[in-house]
Amino acid sequence: MHSQRKAELFLVLTTFIAAWGWVFSREAVQGMPIFAFLGSRFLLAAIILLPFCGGKRNQFRLRQLPSALMTGGWMALNLALWIYAVATTDSIGEGAFIMSLAMLFVPLVGWIILKIRPSRYFWQALPIAVLGLACLTLFKGQIQFKSSQLWFLAAAIVQAIYFCYTSLYARSLPVLPLTAIQLACTGVIGLVLSLLLEQWPTTISASTLAWFAASAIIATSLRFILQLVGQKNTTAANAAIIMILEPVMTVFVAAFWYHERMPAIQIIGCVLILSALFYYRWRSFRALSN
């Protein structure tokens, strides 16, 4: 029981770090090109993870490389869309809730990719989530997407695709090498996009470098380790429910750091999305345990 409570505490800490990761990223891209930040951050995270990829349990065969690279490509596209949205949004709390919809897009994407029909709980939760998204995008009495919301929505859809392919290949690939390859793919693709599309500054301030270091070391490497330890020592159901806290944590962090305030209709939208996610995950795991 003690180890399970410790694991759950690690997962709550993971969601808190993830929420601050939004702030770290937002601050870092104020002083450096967004794709340069993305590429450097994830390439550094891959290098930090590399020493942990040795041993028999992490044995990786060359024929498995194409599958790992393919999932890395989807991860890179997901994060490229996400970092662009973070750089252009005026509300990271709102963006976090839109991104949380990725877990509800997974059954739809899985239906197409893996031929797994969604459960009835998904169809029950989906209208609530769509209504919540509508409330988030309600301006002057009509639904109107801001450009950053569309980027977040695109990132959420791509994240669902990435999640499905990773779930498919993670059954036969060792987790740590797979993660390191995915992080490295994101890093390389981010740096290539930066070289093609961005003008690098001649100098980068010390504060920007500090935010970058916090993003790479705390919000990426440390977060991954804590999440891995937490998931290893608790049930999948507990982990999934706890991870829903991330957008909630992000709203509180954004309110504290940026003094972001949401109108009442958007708060209702966040509550509806959170309710849909909680209901779907709770009912799904109860169905599996019965």
C-alpha positions in Angstrom: 0.0 0.0 0.0 2.8 2.4 0.9 4.5 1.8 -2.5 1.2 2.4 -4.3 0.6 5.7 -2.5 4.2 6.8 -3.3 3.6 5.9 -7.0 0.4 7.9 -7.0 2.2 10.8 -5.5 4.8 10.6 -8.2 2.1 10.7 -10.9 0.5 13.8 -9.3 3.9 15.4 -9.3 4.2 14.4 -12.9 1.1 16.3 -13.8 2.3 19.3 -11.8 5.7 19.3 -13.7 3.9 18.8 -17.0 1.8 21.9 -16.2 4.9 24.0 -15.5 6.3 22.5 -18.7 3.8 24.6 -20.6 5.2 27.8 -18.9 8.8 26.7 -19.4 8.1 26.3 -23.1 6.1 29.5 -23.5 8.9 31.5 -21.8 11.7 29.8 -23.8 10.1 30.5 -27.2 9.9 34.2 -26.3 13.7 34.4 -26.7 14.5 31.7 -29.3 13.0 30.3 -32.5 10.2 27.8 -31.7 11.5 24.9 -33.9 15.1 25.5 -32.7 13.7 25.2 -29.1 11.7 22.1 -30.0 14.7 20.4 -31.7 17.3 21.3 -29.1 15.0 20.3 -26.2 14.1 16.9 -27.4 17.5 16.0 -28.8 19.1 16.9 -25.4 16.4 14.8 -23.7 17.2 11.8 -25.9 20.9 12.2 -25.1 20.1 12.3 -21.3 18.0 9.1 -21.7 20.6 7.2 -23.8 22.7 5.9 -20.9 19.6 4.1 -19.5 19.1 2.2 -22.7 21.7 -0.5 -22.2 21.3 -4.1 -20.9 19.4 -7.2 -22.0 16.0 -5.8 -21.2 16.6 -3.0 -23.7 17.9 -5.0 -26.5 17.0 -3.4 -29.8 17.1 -5.1 -33.3 17.9 -3.3 -36.5 14.7 -4.6 -38.2 12.7 -2.9 -35.5 14.1 0.5 -36.4 11.5 1.5 -39.2 8.6 1.0 -36.7 10.4 3.1 -34.1 11.2 5.9 -36.6 7.7 6.0 -37.9 6.3 6.6 -34.4 9.0 9.2 -33.9 7.8 11.0 -37.0 4.3 11.2 -35.6 5.6 12.4 -32.3 7.6 15.1 -34.0 4.6 16.3 -36.0 2.5 16.3 -32.8 5.0 18.4 -30.9 5.7 20.7 -33.8 2.0 21.6 -34.0 1.8 21.9 -30.2 4.8 24.2 -29.8 3.5 26.5 -32.5 0.2 26.6 -30.7 1.9 27.4 -27.4 3.9 30.2 -29.0 0.8 31.8 -30.5 -1.9 31.2 -27.9 -3.2 33.8 -25.4 -4.4 31.0 -23.0 -2.3 27.9 -22.3 -4.9 26.7 -19.8 -7.5 26.6 -22.6 -4.9 24.9 -24.9 -4.2 22.2 -22.3 -7.9 21.2 -22.2 -8.1 21.1 -26.0 -5.0 18.9 -26.0 -6.5 16.6 -23.4 -9.1 15.6 -26.0 -6.4 13.5 -27.7 -7.4 10.6 -25.3 -10.9 10.8 -26.6 -9.7 10.9 -30.2 -7.7 7.7 -29.6 -10.7 5.3 -29.9 -11.7 6.9 -33.3 -8.2 6.7 -34.6 -7.8 3.2 -33.3 -11.0 2.2 -35.1 -9.4 3.3 -38.4 -5.8 2.1 -37.8 -6.2 -0.9 -35.5 -9.8 -1.9 -36.5 -10.8 -1.8 -32.8 -14.4 -0.7 -32.5 -14.9 2.0 -29.7 -16.8 1.0 -26.6 -20.3 2.3 -25.8 -18.7 4.4 -23.1 -16.7 6.3 -25.7 -19.9 7.2 -27.6 -21.5 8.3 -24.3 -18.6 10.6 -23.4 -18.0 12.0 -26.9 -21.0 14.4 -27.1 -20.1 15.8 -23.6 -16.5 16.5 -24.8 -17.8 18.1 -28.1 -20.1 20.3 -26.1 -17.2 21.3 -23.8 -15.1 22.1 -26.9 -17.9 24.3 -28.2 -18.1 26.2 -24.9 -14.3 26.8 -25.1 -14.7 28.3 -28.6 -17.8 30.4 -27.9 -17.3 34.1 -28.7 -20.0 36.6 -28.9 -22.8 34.0 -29.0 -21.3 31.9 -31.8 -18.6 29.2 -32.2 -15.5 30.8 -33.5 -12.1 29.0 -33.4 -9.0 31.1 -32.8 -6.0 30.1 -34.9 -4.1 28.7 -31.8 -7.2 26.6 -30.9 -7.1 25.0 -34.4 -3.4 24.3 -34.0 -4.0 22.7 -30.6 -6.9 20.7 -32.1 -4.7 19.5 -34.9 -2.0 18.6 -32.4 -4.5 16.6 -30.3 -5.6 14.6 -33.4 -2.0 13.8 -34.4 -1.2 12.9 -30.8 -4.0 10.3 -30.9 -2.4 8.8 -34.1 1.0 8.8 -32.4 -0.5 7.1 -29.3 -2.2 4.4 -31.4 1.0 3.5 -33.3 3.1 3.6 -30.2 0.7 1.3 -28.4 0.9 -1.1 -31.4 4.7 -1.2 -31.6 5.5 -0.9 -27.9 4.3 -4.5 -27.4 7.4 -5.8 -29.3 9.9 -2.9 -28.8 11.8 -2.2 -25.5 10.3 1.0 -24.0 13.4 3.0 -23.2 15.1 2.7 -26.6 11.8 3.3 -28.3 11.4 6.5 -26.2 14.9 7.7 -26.9 14.5 7.2 -30.7 11.2 9.1 -30.6 12.8 11.9 -28.7 15.8 12.0 -31.1 13.4 12.0 -34.1 11.6 15.0 -32.7 14.9 16.7 -32.0 16.3 16.1 -35.5 13.1 17.1 -37.3 12.7 20.2 -35.1 16.3 21.3 -35.9 15.8 20.6 -39.7 12.6 22.7 -39.7 14.4 25.5 -37.8 17.3 25.5 -40.3 14.8 25.7 -43.2 12.3 28.1 -41.8 13.9 30.2 -39.0 16.5 32.9 -38.5 18.6 32.1 -35.5 19.5 35.0 -33.2 23.2 35.9 -32.8 22.8 35.7 -29.0 20.4 34.1 -26.6 19.9 35.6 -23.1 20.7 33.7 -19.9 17.1 33.7 -18.8 16.0 32.0 -22.1 18.8 29.4 -21.7 17.5 28.8 -18.1 13.9 28.3 -19.4 15.3 25.9 -22.1 17.2 23.9 -19.5 14.2 23.7 -17.3 12.1 22.4 -20.3 14.7 19.8 -21.3 15.8 18.5 -17.9 12.7 19.0 -15.6 9.7 19.0 -17.9 11.0 16.3 -20.2 13.6 13.9 -18.7 12.6 14.2 -15.0 8.9 14.1 -15.9 9.4 10.9 -18.0 11.3 9.1 -15.2 8.7 10.0 -12.5 5.9 8.9 -14.8 7.6 5.6 -15.6 8.2 4.9 -11.9 4.6 5.9 -11.0 3.0 3.8 -13.7 5.2 0.8 -12.8 4.0 0.7 -9.1 0.3 1.4 -9.5 -2.6 0.1 -11.5 -3.3 1.4 -15.1 -6.7 2.7 -14.0 -5.2 4.8 -11.2 -2.5 6.2 -13.5 -5.0 7.1 -16.2 -7.3 8.9 -13.8 -4.5 10.8 -12.1 -3.0 11.9 -15.5 -6.3 13.6 -16.3 -5.2 16.2 -13.7 -2.7 17.7 -16.2 -5.0 20.3 -17.8 -6.4 21.2 -14.4 -2.9 21.8 -13.0 -2.1 23.8 -16.2 -5.1 26.2 -15.6 -3.9 26.8 -12.0 -0.3 27.4 -13.1 -1.4 29.7 -15.9 -3.6 31.7 -13.5 -0.7 32.0 -11.1 2.1 32.8 -13.6 0.2 34.7 -16.4 -2.9 35.8 -14.4 -5.0 34.1 -17.1 -8.7 34.3 -16.4 -11.4 32.4 -18.3 -14.9 33.6 -18.8 -17.6 31.5 -17.2 -18.6 29.8 -20.5 -15.1 28.5 -21.0 -14.8 27.3 -17.4 -18.0 25.3 -18.1 -16.3 23.9 -21.3 -13.3 22.8 -19.2 -15.5 21.1 -16.7 -17.4 19.3 -19.4 -14.2 18.0 -21.1 -12.8 16.9 -17.8 -16.1 15.1 -17.0 -16.1 13.3 -20.3 -12.5 12.2 -19.9 -13.1 11.0 -16.3 -16.2 9.1 -17.2 -14.7 7.4 -20.3 -11.6 6.3 -18.5 -13.4 5.2 -15.3 -16.0 3.2 -17.1 -13.4 1.7 -19.5 -11.2 0.4 -16.7 -14.2 -0.8 -14.7 -15.3 -2.8 -17.7 -11.8 -4.3 -18.1 -11.6 -5.3 -14.4 -15.0 -7.1 -14.4 
